[in-house]
Amino acid sequence: MNKNEMYRMIPKTDSLLKEEEIQKLTDRYGRQAVAGTLQEILKELREKAAELADRGREEEGAEVIAQATGKITACLRERLEQLFRPEMIPVVNGTGIILHTGLGRAPLGEQAGRRGGQIAGTYTNLELDLNTGERGERCSHFERLLCRITGAEAALAVNNNAAAVLLILTALSSGGEAVVSRGELVEIGGKFRIPDVMEQSGTRLREAGTTNRTRLSDYESAINEDTKVLLKVHTSNYRILGFTESVPLEELCTLGRQRGICVVQDLGSGVLVDLSRYGLRGEPTVQASVSAGADVVCFSGDKLLGGPQAGIIVGKKCFLDRMRRHPLARALRIDKFTAAALEQVLLEYLNPDQAVRRIPVLRMLTRPADEVRQEAELLAEEICQKRRAKQGENRREIPVQITVEPCTSRAGGGALPEEEISSFAVCIVPGTISAAKLQRRLRTLPVPVLGRIVRDRFLVDMRTVSDSDREYLAELFSGDELFVPGIFRAPDGMGQETEPEKGSGL
Ligand SMILES: *Cc1c(COP(=O)(O)O)cnc(C)c1O
């Protein structure tokens, strides 16, 4: 067989498209996607064949082509299914990290999520004042709530808190200086550094004090005629302990008022309920900052507030108006989905006791350890019962140890860094495969399960697991499929370990 004969064995796209099975795929996925995917597959096949031909192995090439041709429809179907399947999917968070950036930070929960989707899915009065029929303001819908909840005069929201800091500094101190304590020049994960944002805003950074101690006199001596802002940054993700001193916000505000300089606080997390009532210390509330006299306060929407990604700015109207008018505000504005979800979450805060129970982030954070232990015991018991029942049926016995153990949850998202929240986990020790392998299998399920490995045991922290998750986990761990050594092929579309073969998969 020569090269050309070999190439001629490769089917043509046009003739394949006429085949009955492939026409069915065309009806379902459309001609463009099917033809395009077919061309990809055939191109890969041609490349593979060419590689063999170059090495004088036409016979082998012909063999490869013959085999692949028989599997083309199946391969095409699989690729189309994958192409048309959304990649972003719900996952079960068994890590115990409540604000897990990798898992999308704050889950909005059913109600706020639905509300955001509902409003985004239709026309809405986003920027229309229904009373006057005139142009409205997209932030007005939740501004009333933020003012009421925090006691501030005015409020607005932008894309995220990093954007909020950028907008504040650009609008208020561009071309001038901002004073920041050396103990507060923070870096938040993902490249947000106060000095860099400051530079980006066109503000010169004037450092005050030292890493561990900054006094009011340090701020006083840092102030000059170019000073536009005194910036206080909450050290969200670290604490300076030991011989330390920092200036309380009240005192800084007094200084600001005396000198006619705007005092801005970047709070990071932005808690709207006093969490110290639940034993969680170290996150000051937005209300406290406003009543201490801060001119401008900013914080994240999707950290401890438990809402959508946003940067919320509250404070004195004269300063917020300057931000609203700045062209950057237009570039950083939030969309209708966020506005609607934020409004819905803020509505919950009108009743703070209820907010703690109804906003998922707060509910998980304040859940008593004892309640989490009961959940863990319930799940462990459910799994064991189901396993016994199934093993009775088909007499396979894969040794799996299921126990309940104490563990530590974390707030995550750079909030409450010192707080070790005591919790309980269901601990799974597969007897036949390693915990690492189990972890990998769980990650590639259609509904993936994320957990921690501690000493070759897989832990699911129940603090971040919902009731419906628990039912799913009970079913999942009751079967043997996950624990069988070798290639993982789960039944009923439960999923499979997808380590795609090189090339076309043919
Ligand atoms: C998290 C945080 C930010 C960044 O907020 P994003 O909403 O993630 O952009 C800024 N400042 C502080 C102090 C933070 O903790």
The ligand as an SDF file (V2000), in Angstrom:
LIG
                    3D

 15 15  0  0  0  0  0  0  0  0999 V2000
  -11.0780   40.9110   49.6650 C   0  0  0  0  0  0  0  0  0  0  0  0
  -10.5710   42.2600   49.8330 C   0  0  0  0  0  0  0  0  0  0  0  0
  -10.4700   43.1230   48.7310 C   0  0  0  0  0  0  0  0  0  0  0  0
  -10.8560   42.6890   47.3470 C   0  0  0  0  0  0  0  0  0  0  0  0
  -12.2110   42.4440   47.2550 O   0  0  0  0  0  0  0  0  0  0  0  0
  -12.8210   41.7010   45.9560 P   0  0  0  0  0  0  0  0  0  0  0  0
  -14.2890   41.7800   46.1540 O   0  0  0  0  0  0  0  0  0  0  0  0
  -12.2750   40.3280   45.9740 O   0  0  0  0  0  0  0  0  0  0  0  0
  -12.3570   42.4580   44.7700 O   0  0  0  0  0  0  0  0  0  0  0  0
   -9.9780   44.3860   48.9410 C   0  0  0  0  0  0  0  0  0  0  0  0
   -9.5970   44.7930   50.1630 N   0  0  0  0  0  0  0  0  0  0  0  0
   -9.6690   43.9880   51.2560 C   0  0  0  0  0  0  0  0  0  0  0  0
   -9.2070   44.5000   52.5790 C   0  0  0  0  0  0  0  0  0  0  0  0
  -10.1600   42.6940   51.1200 C   0  0  0  0  0  0  0  0  0  0  0  0
  -10.2370   41.8900   52.1840 O   0  0  0  0  0  0  0  0  0  0  0  0
  1  2  1  0
  2  3  1  0
  2 14  2  0
  3  4  1  0
  3 10  2  0
  4  5  1  0
  5  6  1  0
  6  7  2  0
  6  8  1  0
  6  9  1  0
 10 11  1  0
 11 12  2  0
 12 13  1  0
 12 14  1  0
 14 15  1  0
M  END
$$$$
